[in-house]
Amino acid sequence: MKPSFQMIDVGNKPIKHRIAVASGEIVVGAKAFALIRDRKLPKGDVLMLAEVAGIQGAKKAYEMIPLCHPMGLDMVRVFTELMPDEHAVRVFCVASVHAKTGIEMEVLAGVNAALLTIWDLSKMIEANLAMREIKLLAKKGGKSGLWLNPAGVPDWVLELVNPPVAKLLAGRKAAVLTLSDRAAKGEYEDVSGATLKAELEEAGCSICDYQVIPDDKDGIAATVQEMVTRHTPHLLITTGGTGVSPRDYTPEALLPLFDKVIPGVGELLRSDGAQYTPLSWSSRAVGGIIGSTLVITLPGNPAAVSEGLGALLPKLIPHLIRITNGEK
């Protein structure tokens, strides 16, 4: 029997960092606006109370909206902006969370709670109040990635939800090696290697070498050794060959080359990947040092490449490169 309504089951969705921003305005008229601006409303400082109410509204969105999931929000901020020319107040609500579903309703609830509080404290001065322009400005996280209101968003909102990527690996050299029989034959495009290159370059790396070779144990070992000898890169990352299929040889090829094994690299990749899929526990990713080069193996899936780099940056890879090269 199918119910009339149902709460969406997000049990199998991955936990991701999500952020959302909403805004709204209330027109209060000249007299009430002057009292709000000067913080002299008879009932008290409405702007300060509106910020508190907005935070409470965001936290309690699930209690007011029947099919809204309860959220343990990481952060909520509410702030106001006076609009003298229109005798209005604009309210912004920003929230973030690590969760399986988005927080659009939370920030919209926060805006509404703040605006209603301003209404409540202003109505004794001006009965003809009007709330307007309540809207989602931006959200990031989940399947849809980054969404921006097509009508435009303030610069600070864009910087908040999509900050410039820090050049965490500026001045570092990296080599990229894709291990795939079919990609090496040209049967399909090497999307994983391209993804890896792009994200390393975005982090400030210069790519000193990039190759696509078959899943061959001896060939993998020889190519990695040749890359390290020729370029002495700070970082060498492979993509592919970390699973359990008959042609997955990457760990077997590289472990004998390592001067030092770093078990935590593989442990981190598996535990972080398990947030997205339990199949991550089948990965045999490894990490280690060859000479002064940090070597890390990632799966052959483009999404897993991005997720893996997300787990290793911003702290672990730069730290390991510094320590390996004797830097402070």
Helices and strands as residue ranges (DSSP letters): E 16-27, H 30-37, H 46-59, H 61-64, E 75-83, G 84-86, E 88-99, H 104-122, E 130-140, E 146-148, H 155-161, E 173-179, H 181-184, H 191-202, E 206-213, H 217-231, E 235-239, H 250-254, G 255-257, E 260-261, H 263-273, G 278-282, E 287-290, E 293-298, H 302-312, H 316-324
